[in-house]
Amino acid sequence: MNGRSSKEAHVYRPRLVDAVVQETLLGLPAVLLVGPRASGKTTSARRHARSIVRLDREAEAAPFRADPDAVLSTLDTPALIDEWQIVPEVLGAVKRAVDARPVAGQFLLTGSVRAELLEAMWAATGRVVRLTQWGMSERELSGHVHQRSFFDRVFSDGLGAVDGWFVRPGAPNLRDYVALSLRGTFPELALQPSESIRRRWLSAYVDQLMFRDAGLAHESRDPQKLRRYLRALAANTAGVVEHKTLYQAAGITRPTATAYDSLLELLFVAEQVPAWHTNRLKRLIRTPKRFLTEPAMMGTLLGVDVRGVIRNGDLLGRLLETFVLGQLRSEASAANDAVMLHHVRAQNSRHEIDLLAEHASGRVLAIEVKATASPSADDAKHLLWLKSCLAADMIGGIVFHTGPRAMQLAPDVLALPIASLWAPAAGKVDLSKQSQARGGATVHRESLDS
C-alpha cells in the first residue's frame, strides 16, 4: 500500500485522462477509472494516489472481504483501490465513507469491467464519477496531450481551427497507417519496438480474455465458441451487420451470441456505435455499427499482417475506420463539452456516413474514412447530402484519408490526413488557392509498393 516509484514517474507517458482525473478529484469525493485490461489505468491512477490497495493480491483483498469499512478508514487519501470488481463489497464501503464524509479527493477506483452492467455490484450510483481510459492514442504517444481536443477546436472555432490544414513532410502513407493500426494501443504494445514480441503479447492477451477475464464475469461461457464469435466480430468490425451473420459464422445460437455481446462490451473488447436519428430525416436505420475497441486484435484473430490487410480491400477499410474511431474516441473523452459518436445510414443504403460527432449544443460533424491518398469530391457526396438536410446544425464534414495533404473538397467539407488528429503542424496550406476537386474524379488508391 504505497505510492508510485521514482522509476515509474521517470518513464511515465502522460495520458489525456490525467487532467480529467485531477480536476474531478479536486471537486468530488470519488472517481471510478475503467477501461480495457492493460490500457494503463493503474499506472495513471497511481500518480494521483497517496495510498494504494491492489485487490488482485489476496493478502490485500482478504482484509477488505472481512471488513471493508475498517480498512478504508486507515488509508491515506486519495486512496487507490485497484481491481475493485474482485471484492465488489468495497463499493458499498466507499459509498458509506463518502456519505459520512462528503469531501473531495478521497477515493480512486480502477477496474476492467463496466460497472453499470453489474447491477448487483454497483452500489455507488451518485457517489462515484465514472471515467473511461482506453489504449494510448497517437496524440498521447507523440507527447501532445496538452493541446486542445480535436473536438473542442472544431466545435468552438470551426473547421479552420483543425491542425490538418497543413502539409507534413514525412507524413504516414497507407502502409504506415495499417502498421500503426496493427501495432496496438495498449501501452505494452505501443511502446514495444519488436513486432514479434507484440504479436506474442497480443495472442496471450486474447487467450487471457477468453479463458480468464470472460470467466470472471460470465460463468457459462465456452472459451472456444467465444473466440469464434469474437473472430466473426473482427471480420465485420466497422460494419452494420445482421446479428444472424455473426452467430451463424461462429456456429452458436442467437441467445448465446446476445450473451457474448453483453460480455464483450462488459470487458471493453467490443462496442456498438449507435445510429444517429433526427426528426428532420426520414427512413434512417436504427441498427448500431459494431467495432472492436482494439484494432490490433484483428491481426491476431484473423491471422493477417500489414501486407495481408493491404491486399484485402474490405478488411483495409474496416481496419482504418476502427483505428480512426479509436483516435476520435480518445478525443471525445478529453473534450470539455460532451461529444457523442454515431453513424448514419439511410434504409435504402443510398446514403451512408461512417461516423458522426454530436456536440452537446446539438451541432454535428460528419466524418468519412477513406483508404486513399487522393480524395475527390465523390468522397464527399454523402457529407454534402447531410449538410443539405441539416443546414446550420451541421458545422461541416471531414474526409480522413491516407495522403499527406489537406484539401477542400466542397464548401464546409475538408479532406484531412488521418495524422492531422495528432501530428504537429509543419507548414500551413492556403486552401483558398487550391481548386476544389471535381465531381466524379477518379480516386487513385495507393499501391502495395507505396
SVG drawing of the C-alpha trace seen along z (x, -y; Angstrom):
<svg xmlns="http://www.w3.org/2000/svg" viewBox="-39 -32 53 56">
<polyline fill="none" stroke="black" stroke-width="0.4" points="0.0,0.0 2.5,-2.6 2.7,-5.3 4.3,-5.2 8.0,-4.6 10.5,-7.2 11.3,-4.8 7.6,-4.8 7.4,-8.6 10.5,-8.8 9.2,-6.7 5.5,-7.6 3.9,-8.9 1.2,-11.5 -2.3,-10.5 -5.3,-12.5 -7.2,-11.3 -4.7,-12.7 -6.0,-16.2 -9.6,-15.0 -8.9,-12.8 -7.0,-15.6 -9.8,-18.1 -12.5,-15.6 -10.8,-14.7 -10.4,-18.4 -14.1,-18.8 -15.7,-15.4 -15.1,-12.6 -14.5,-9.6 -13.6,-8.6 -14.0,-5.2 -11.5,-4.8 -12.5,-1.9 -11.4,-0.6 -9.9,2.4 -7.4,4.6 -3.8,3.3 -4.9,-0.1 -2.8,-1.7 -5.5,-2.6 -3.5,-1.6 -0.3,-3.3 -2.2,-6.5 -4.2,-6.3 -1.1,-5.7 0.0,-9.2 -3.0,-10.7 -2.9,-8.5 -1.2,-8.7 -2.0,-5.1 -2.7,-2.0 -4.5,1.2 -4.3,4.0 -7.3,6.3 -5.8,8.8 -3.3,9.6 -5.0,12.0 -3.1,10.6 -4.6,7.2 -8.0,8.4 -8.6,10.5 -9.0,7.6 -11.5,6.0 -13.6,9.1 -13.6,9.2 -14.3,5.5 -14.0,3.1 -15.2,0.1 -12.5,0.6 -9.7,0.9 -10.9,-2.1 -10.7,-4.3 -6.9,-3.5 -5.9,-4.7 -4.3,-8.0 -6.4,-9.8 -6.6,-10.0 -6.7,-6.2 -6.4,-4.0 -8.3,-0.7 -7.2,1.3 -9.4,4.1 -12.4,3.2 -14.5,5.9 -12.6,8.7 -14.1,7.6 -17.2,5.8 -18.2,5.2 -15.7,2.4 -18.2,0.2 -20.7,0.2 -17.9,-0.7 -16.9,-3.6 -20.5,-4.8 -20.8,-4.8 -17.5,-6.6 -18.5,-9.3 -21.9,-9.7 -20.3,-10.1 -17.6,-12.5 -18.5,-14.1 -15.2,-15.9 -13.3,-15.9 -10.5,-13.7 -11.0,-10.6 -11.0,-7.5 -9.9,-6.4 -11.1,-3.0 -9.9,-1.2 -11.3,1.9 -11.7,3.7 -15.4,4.1 -18.3,1.7 -19.7,1.2 -23.2,0.1 -23.8,3.5 -23.1,5.3 -26.2,4.1 -25.7,6.4 -22.3,4.9 -23.0,1.3 -23.8,-0.2 -22.2,-3.6 -24.6,-5.3 -24.5,-9.0 -21.4,-8.7 -18.7,-7.8 -18.0,-9.5 -17.1,-7.1 -14.3,-7.9 -13.0,-5.7 -9.4,-5.2 -8.8,-3.5 -5.5,-2.5 -2.9,-5.1 -3.9,-7.4 -1.4,-8.6 -1.6,-12.0 -0.6,-10.6 2.3,-8.7 3.5,-11.8 3.5,-13.7 0.9,-16.4 -1.5,-15.7 -1.7,-19.4 -3.1,-20.7 -6.9,-21.2 -9.1,-18.3 -9.8,-17.9 -13.5,-18.3 -13.0,-21.4 -11.2,-23.1 -13.6,-22.1 -16.9,-22.9 -15.6,-26.1 -13.6,-27.6 -14.9,-25.8 -13.1,-23.7 -10.4,-26.3 -9.0,-25.5 -8.1,-21.9 -4.4,-21.3 -5.0,-19.2 -4.7,-22.4 -1.0,-21.7 1.5,-19.9 3.5,-17.4 6.9,-16.2 7.3,-12.5 3.6,-12.1 2.4,-8.5 1.3,-6.6 -1.2,-3.8 1.3,-1.1 2.2,-3.2 -1.4,-3.7 -2.0,0.1 1.1,0.8 0.0,-1.7 -3.4,-0.1 -2.0,3.4 0.7,2.3 -1.9,1.8 -2.8,-0.9 -2.1,0.8 1.0,-0.8 2.9,2.5 2.2,2.9 2.5,-0.7 5.9,-1.2 7.3,2.2 9.6,1.9 9.7,5.7 6.9,6.8 7.4,10.5 7.0,9.6 3.9,7.6 2.4,10.5 3.0,12.9 1.7,10.4 -1.5,10.0 -2.0,13.7 -1.6,14.2 -3.9,11.2 -6.7,12.8 -6.2,16.1 -6.5,14.4 -9.7,12.7 -11.2,16.0 -10.1,18.2 -9.8,15.9 -11.4,12.5 -14.5,13.7 -14.9,16.4 -14.9,13.9 -17.9,12.1 -19.8,14.9 -19.7,18.4 -21.5,20.2 -19.3,19.0 -17.4,21.5 -13.9,20.1 -13.7,21.7 -17.2,20.5 -16.5,17.1 -13.3,16.9 -15.1,17.9 -17.7,15.2 -15.0,12.6 -13.3,13.6 -16.6,13.0 -16.8,9.6 -13.3,8.8 -14.1,9.7 -17.1,7.4 -15.8,4.5 -16.9,1.1 -20.0,2.6 -23.7,2.6 -24.1,6.3 -27.1,8.6 -26.7,10.4 -27.6,13.7 -24.5,13.3 -22.3,13.2 -23.7,16.0 -24.0,18.3 -20.4,17.7 -19.4,18.6 -21.7,21.7 -23.6,20.6 -27.3,19.7 -28.8,16.3 -29.2,16.3 -25.6,17.3 -24.5,14.5 -26.6,12.0 -24.9,13.1 -21.5,12.8 -22.3,9.3 -23.0,8.2 -19.9,9.9 -17.5,8.4 -18.9,4.9 -18.7,5.5 -15.0,6.2 -14.4,3.2 -13.5,5.6 -16.3,4.6 -18.7,1.7 -21.7,0.7 -21.8,-2.8 -25.4,-3.8 -27.2,-5.0 -28.0,-8.7 -31.5,-9.8 -33.4,-13.1 -37.0,-14.1 -35.6,-16.1 -34.6,-13.0 -36.8,-10.0 -36.0,-6.4 -32.8,-6.2 -31.9,-2.8 -31.6,-2.3 -29.1,0.6 -25.8,-0.1 -22.4,0.2 -20.2,2.9 -16.5,2.3 -13.6,4.0 -12.2,1.4 -8.6,2.6 -7.8,2.7 -4.7,4.7 -6.8,7.7 -7.9,8.0 -4.4,9.1 -4.4,11.8 -7.9,13.0 -7.9,13.1 -4.2,14.1 -3.2,11.1 -0.3,8.8 0.3,5.4 0.7,7.0 -2.4,9.2 -4.6,6.3 -3.5,4.1 -4.3,6.9 -7.8,7.2 -9.8,4.0 -12.7,4.8 -10.5,5.6 -8.4,2.5 -11.3,0.1 -12.6,1.8 -9.3,1.6 -8.7,-2.0 -12.1,-3.1 -11.7,-1.1 -8.3,-2.8 -9.7,-6.3 -12.7,-5.7 -10.2,-4.9 -8.4,-8.2 -11.7,-10.1 -13.0,-8.2 -10.0,-9.5 -10.5,-13.0 -14.2,-12.9 -13.2,-11.7 -10.8,-14.6 -13.2,-17.3 -14.5,-20.0 -18.1,-19.5 -19.9,-16.2 -19.4,-14.7 -21.3,-11.6 -20.2,-9.4 -22.8,-7.9 -23.1,-6.6 -25.7,-7.5 -27.3,-5.2 -30.5,-5.5 -32.7,-2.5 -32.3,-2.3 -28.4,-2.5 -28.3,-5.4 -26.5,-7.4 -24.0,-6.2 -21.7,-8.2 -19.0,-6.4 -19.1,-8.5 -21.0,-11.5 -19.9,-13.5 -22.8,-15.2 -21.8,-18.1 -23.7,-19.0 -25.0,-22.1 -26.8,-19.8 -24.5,-20.6 -22.9,-17.8 -19.7,-17.0 -19.9,-14.3 -16.8,-12.1 -15.8,-9.7 -12.6,-7.5 -11.1,-6.6 -8.2,-4.3 -6.9,-6.7 -4.2,-9.3 -6.1,-11.2 -9.6,-12.0 -12.1,-13.5 -15.4,-15.3 -17.1,-12.0 -15.8,-11.0 -17.8,-14.0 -21.2,-13.3 -22.8,-11.8 -21.5,-14.6 -23.0,-17.1 -26.3,-15.3 -26.4,-15.5 -25.3,-19.2 -28.2,-20.0 -30.6,-18.4 -29.3,-19.9 -28.0,-23.3 -26.5,-25.3 -26.9,-22.4 -24.0,-20.7 -20.7,-22.6 -19.3,-20.6 -17.7,-17.4 -14.2,-15.8 -12.9,-13.1 -9.9,-11.5 -7.5,-9.9 -4.1,-8.3 -2.3,-11.0 0.0,-13.8 -2.1,-16.9 -5.2,-18.8 -7.6,-20.0 -11.0,-21.4 -13.5,-19.1 -16.5,-21.4 -17.8,-24.3 -17.6,-23.2 -16.1,-19.8 -12.3,-19.2 -10.1,-16.2 -7.5,-15.8 -4.7,-13.3 -5.6,-10.9 -2.4,-12.1 -3.9,-15.5 -5.6,-14.1 -2.3,-14.1 0.7,-15.4 2.0,-19.0 1.8,-21.4 4.8,-21.7 3.6,-24.4 0.2,-25.9 -1.6,-25.3 -3.6,-28.1 -6.7,-26.2 -8.2,-29.2 -5.7,-28.9 -6.5,-25.2 -9.1,-24.3 -11.9,-22.2 -12.0,-18.6 -14.3,-17.9 -17.3,-15.7 -16.7,-12.2 -12.9,-12.5 -11.1,-9.2 -9.7,-8.2 -6.1,-6.9 -5.5,-4.4 -2.0,-3.7 -0.4,-0.6 1.1,2.2 4.5,0.8 3.7,-2.8"/>
</svg>
